């Protein structure tokens, strides 16, 4: 049985560029410690920047009538969200 493991950047740290965070996590993939990278609660532009460093396999967003904003719609147009 093969187990798959995702490492998720739960929230983007405003003090650290997302590119540095994703690069650090991608090193865990290279070492075989995790299989996928995910991001949560980020803007579409931040997702694009992270994805440019390493493919982002999972994105977690809050879906509610009160928080569904333009950033989510922008991500959908880029094909990140279905």
Beta strands, then each sheet from edge to edge (+ up, - down):
strand 1: 6-9
strand 2: 36-40
strand 3: 58-60
sheet 1: 1+ 2+ 3+
end
